[in-house]
């Protein structure tokens, strides 16, 4: 199946959101002042929100028959 550029971007967004969540969790554990806690709290919240939106969009593309599962192996 032909990989759509929009699907690749969604997959990249999912990967980026997961990296944001991972960094936020690590940063929060290693924080040394309250400002860091705020920063990583915002990063964590944003990562989860972006991940949720991207996964919903991926699901919509799957339902339309657009999603090529080889994208998962290539990007995710």
N, C-alpha and C positions, 0 to 999 in steps of 0.2 A: 504494500500500500504506500502511496505517496505521503511523505511527512509534510504537514502544513507548517508554515513558519509560525503561525499563531499558536499552534500546539507546542512547538519547541519553546516558545516564549513562556507559555503557561508552565511547562515542565521546569524551565530555568527559574521561574518565580517560586515554584514549590521548593526547589533546592535552596534558593536564597533565603526563603522564609525559615526553613529548617536550620540553616546556618545562623541566622539571626537569633533564633531561640536558643541554640546551643551556646553561642557567645554570651547571650544575656544570662543564662544560668551559670556559666563559668564566672563571668564578671561579677555577678551578684554574690557568689560564694567568696570571691577574693576582694570584695570592696573594702576600702579603708576609711571611707567617710560617707555621710548621708547623701552627698551629691551623686556619688557613684551609684548608690542604691536607686535614686530617682532615674538616672540615666538608664540603668539596666532594667528597671521596671518598665519604663517606656518602650525600650527595645523589645522586651519580652512580649508585652501587650501588642505591639505593632506586628511582631513576627507571627503571633497566633492569629491576628486579624487577617493579615495578608495570606497566611497559609489557608485559612478557612475560605476566603474568597477564591483563591486559585484552585483549591480542590473542588469547589462548587462549579467553577467554570470548566474544569477538566471533566467533571461528571456530565455537564451539559453537552460537551463535545463528544463524549462517549455515547450518550443517548442519541445524538444525531448521526452516529456512525463515522465521525471525522477522525477520531483518535486512533493513532497508529501505536500499538503497544511497544514497538521497537524504540520509541522515544524514551520509555521508562528505562530501558537497558543502556541507552546512549547517554542520557542526562542524569537521571535519578540513580 
